[in-house]
């Protein structure tokens, strides 16, 4: 049994959940564990643990450096700096007149399995077509491979030499603006205490949010604010709306999940997120035939 006293920890449960949530988000932006593992030097199962709230493992310094290099910006390091009350500045900042917002939001999004399957079918078709044409394309590809490289190359090498496969794996967006807009963004970012990159990224993330419900509640915005998943946010909203004046709600987890239109099978996981972040407190634990009672935290 560990003799460590949690009361002496200099990170709170909220801090640790925030680190986990940001790690999970940025690894997805870096292509997901399956792609990022090749530049991080860490297997996929461990990368998944870095973002899992139920695992004790946290991302280490070497992987943070690899992650930020893969993203092209110190996004994870900046998150940690912000937690300590600092903001990052480049060692050699460009003159103010030369600062632009070009490519501030270079966002990588892992595609669905269906997209990957379509890419695999296209590659299989090209392979068959290459064989029918005498394999000339395959010969050219092997000629371009570096000496000593394994046949077929690594996954990352394949992504680099096959633009069509890379297009199946990521989406890129570039944001451009005039100088006046650039100055406004820089001023707003300074007021918010973050870099221009982080400021634009935050607004970029919101463009695909689900619209607010009839009470003005937006699950995606709530999830980002409190470091939980959007499905956990939907569960919280259903419970909040059914709570009494004292903020207490009673009911079964399956009923709450059904009302929130989320998977009842994962309802306990989403509830654990809410409890870990202090958004929900258990008043009466649910029993086999008796529903539980929960107190909802007041949030701004």
C-alpha positions in Angstrom: 0.0 0.0 0.0 1.3 3.4 -0.9 2.5 5.6 2.0 2.1 8.8 0.0 -0.3 11.4 1.5 -2.6 12.9 -1.2 -2.9 16.0 1.0 0.7 16.9 0.1 0.3 16.6 -3.6 0.9 19.9 -5.5 -1.5 18.9 -8.3 -5.2 18.7 -7.7 -7.6 16.1 -9.2 -8.8 18.8 -11.5 -5.2 19.5 -12.6 -4.7 15.9 -13.4 -7.9 15.5 -15.3 -7.1 18.7 -17.3 -3.7 17.2 -18.3 -5.3 13.9 -19.3 -8.0 15.7 -21.4 -5.5 17.9 -23.2 -3.1 15.0 -23.8 -5.9 12.9 -25.3 -7.1 15.8 -27.5 -3.6 16.6 -28.8 -2.6 13.0 -29.5 -5.8 12.8 -31.7 -4.7 16.0 -33.5 -1.3 14.4 -34.1 -2.9 11.6 -36.0 -4.0 9.3 -33.1 -1.9 6.7 -31.2 -1.5 4.5 -34.3 0.3 7.3 -36.2 1.9 9.2 -33.3 3.6 6.1 -31.8 6.2 6.1 -34.6 7.5 9.5 -33.8 6.9 9.3 -30.1 8.7 6.0 -29.6 5.9 4.9 -27.3 3.4 2.1 -28.1 -0.2 2.8 -28.7 -1.5 1.2 -25.5 0.7 3.5 -23.4 -0.3 6.6 -25.5 -3.9 5.6 -24.8 -3.2 5.4 -21.1 -1.8 8.9 -21.1 -5.2 10.2 -22.0 -7.3 7.8 -20.0 -8.9 9.1 -16.7 -8.9 5.6 -15.3 -5.1 5.0 -15.7 -2.4 6.4 -13.4 0.1 7.0 -16.3 0.8 10.6 -17.4 2.6 11.9 -20.5 6.3 12.4 -19.9 8.6 15.2 -21.0 10.2 13.4 -24.0 6.7 12.5 -25.4 5.6 16.1 -24.8 8.5 17.4 -27.0 7.7 14.8 -29.7 4.0 15.7 -29.6 4.6 19.4 -29.9 7.1 18.9 -32.7 4.5 16.7 -34.5 1.9 19.4 -34.1 4.3 22.1 -35.2 3.6 24.3 -32.1 4.2 23.9 -28.3 0.5 23.2 -27.6 1.0 20.7 -24.8 3.8 22.7 -23.2 1.7 25.8 -23.4 -1.2 24.1 -21.6 1.2 23.2 -18.8 2.6 26.7 -18.7 -0.9 28.2 -18.5 -1.7 25.9 -15.5 1.3 27.5 -13.7 0.2 31.0 -14.6 2.7 31.5 -17.4 2.5 32.0 -21.2 5.1 31.0 -23.7 7.0 33.4 -26.0 9.5 32.4 -28.7 13.2 32.8 -28.0 13.5 34.9 -31.2 10.2 36.7 -31.7 9.6 38.2 -35.2 9.1 41.9 -35.5 5.5 43.0 -35.0 5.1 44.0 -38.6 6.0 40.5 -39.7 3.6 38.6 -37.5 0.8 36.9 -39.3 -2.0 34.5 -38.5 -1.2 32.2 -41.5 -1.5 28.6 -40.6 -2.2 29.3 -36.9 -4.8 26.5 -37.0 -3.0 23.6 -38.5 -5.4 21.0 -37.3 -5.0 17.2 -37.7 -8.1 15.1 -37.4 -8.0 11.4 -37.3 -10.5 10.0 -39.8 -13.1 7.4 -39.2 -12.6 3.7 -39.8 -14.7 4.0 -42.9 -12.4 6.6 -44.4 -9.4 4.5 -43.6 -11.1 1.5 -45.2 -11.8 3.5 -48.4 -8.1 4.4 -48.5 -7.1 0.8 -48.1 -9.4 -0.2 -51.0 -7.9 2.5 -53.2 -4.4 1.3 -52.3 -5.3 -2.3 -53.1 -6.8 -1.2 -56.4 -3.6 0.7 -57.2 -1.5 -2.3 -56.3 -3.6 -4.6 -58.6 -3.3 -2.0 -61.4 0.4 -1.7 -60.9 0.8 -5.5 -61.2 -1.3 -5.5 -64.3 1.0 -2.8 -65.8 4.1 -4.8 -65.0 4.7 -3.4 -61.6 6.6 -0.3 -62.9 5.1 1.8 -60.1 6.3 -0.6 -57.4 9.8 -0.6 -58.9 9.9 3.2 -58.8 8.7 3.2 -55.2 11.4 0.8 -54.1 14.0 2.8 -56.0 13.1 5.9 -53.9 13.3 4.0 -50.6 16.5 4.7 -48.6 19.2 2.0 -48.6 18.8 -0.4 -45.8 15.2 0.4 -45.3 12.8 -2.6 -44.7 10.7 -3.6 -47.7 7.7 -1.4 -47.8 9.2 1.0 -45.3 7.7 2.2 -42.0 4.1 3.4 -41.6 5.4 7.0 -41.3 7.5 6.6 -44.4 4.5 5.3 -46.2 2.5 8.3 -45.2 5.1 10.7 -46.4 5.5 9.1 -49.8 1.9 8.5 -50.4 0.0 11.9 -50.5 -3.3 10.2 -51.1 -3.0 8.1 -48.0 -2.0 11.1 -46.0 -5.1 12.9 -47.3 -7.1 10.0 -45.9 -5.6 10.4 -42.5 -5.6 14.1 -41.8 -7.3 17.3 -42.6 -5.4 20.6 -42.7 -6.8 24.1 -42.4 -5.1 27.5 -42.9 -6.5 30.7 -41.6 -5.6 34.0 -43.3 -6.5 37.5 -42.4 -5.4 41.1 -43.0 -3.2 43.1 -40.7 -6.0 44.8 -38.8 -7.6 41.5 -37.9 -4.2 40.1 -36.9 -3.7 43.0 -34.5 -7.2 42.4 -33.0 -6.4 38.7 -32.5 -3.1 39.5 -30.8 -4.8 42.0 -28.5 -7.6 39.6 -27.6 -5.1 36.8 -27.0 -3.0 39.0 -24.7 -6.2 39.9 -22.8 -7.0 36.3 -22.4 -3.5 35.5 -21.3 -2.8 33.0 -24.1 -0.8 33.0 -27.3 -2.4 33.9 -30.6 -2.2 30.3 -31.7 -4.1 29.1 -28.7 -6.7 31.8 -29.0 -7.4 30.9 -32.6 -7.4 27.2 -31.9 -10.0 27.6 -29.1 -12.3 29.5 -31.5 -11.6 27.0 -34.3 -12.6 24.1 -32.0 -16.0 25.7 -31.4 -17.1 25.9 -35.1 -18.2 22.3 -35.1 -19.9 22.4 -31.7 -23.5 21.1 -31.5 -26.0 24.0 -31.2 -27.1 24.9 -27.7 -30.4 23.3 -26.4 -33.5 25.3 -25.6 -31.9 26.4 -22.3 -28.7 27.7 -24.0 -26.6 24.7 -22.8 -23.8 23.7 -25.2 -22.4 20.3 -24.4 -19.1 20.8 -26.3 -18.4 24.2 -24.7 -19.2 22.8 -21.2 -16.9 19.8 -21.9 -14.0 22.0 -22.8 -14.5 24.3 -19.9 -14.7 21.5 -17.3 -12.3 18.9 -18.8 -14.9 16.2 -19.4 -16.1 14.5 -22.6 -19.1 15.9 -24.4 -21.2 12.8 -23.6 -20.4 13.3 -19.9 -21.5 16.9 -20.3 -24.8 15.8 -21.9 -25.4 13.4 -18.9 -24.7 16.3 -16.5 -27.2 18.5 -18.3 -30.0 15.9 -18.1 -29.3 15.4 -14.4 -29.2 19.2 -13.8 -32.5 19.7 -15.4 -34.2 17.0 -13.3 -32.6 18.2 -10.0 -34.7 19.8 -7.4 -34.2 23.3 -5.9 -31.4 22.0 -3.7 -29.6 20.6 -6.6 -30.3 16.9 -5.8 -31.6 14.4 -8.3 -32.5 10.8 -7.9 -32.7 8.2 -10.6 -31.1 5.3 -12.4 -28.0 5.8 -14.5 -29.6 4.0 -17.5 -32.6 6.4 -17.4 -30.3 9.4 -17.3 -28.2 8.1 -20.2 -31.2 7.3 -22.3 -32.5 10.9 -21.7 -29.1 12.2 -22.7 -29.1 10.0 -25.8 -25.8 8.4 -24.9 -24.7 4.8 -24.6 -26.2 3.4 -21.4 -23.4 0.8 -21.4 -20.8 3.6 -20.9 -23.0 5.6 -18.5 -20.8 4.7 -15.5 -17.7 5.9 -17.3 -19.3 9.3 -18.0 -20.6 9.5 -14.4 -17.1 8.8 -13.1 -15.8 11.8 -15.1 -18.4 14.0 -13.5 -17.6 12.8 -10.0 -13.9 13.1 -10.6 -14.2 16.7 -11.6 -16.6 17.5 -8.7 -19.5 18.3 -11.0 -21.5 15.5 -9.3 -21.4 14.2 -5.7 -23.0 10.9 -4.7 -25.5 11.4 -1.9 -27.0 7.9 -1.9 -25.2 5.1 -3.7 -27.5 3.1 -6.1 -28.4 -0.4 -5.0 -29.7 -3.3 -7.1 -33.3 -2.0 -7.1 -33.0 1.4 -5.6 -31.9 4.4 -7.7 -29.1 6.6 -6.5 -29.2 10.2 -5.4 -26.7 12.9 -6.6 -26.0 16.5 -5.8 -25.2 18.7 -8.8 -22.5 21.3 -8.4 -23.3 24.9 -9.1 -21.3 26.1 -12.1 -21.1 29.5 -13.8 
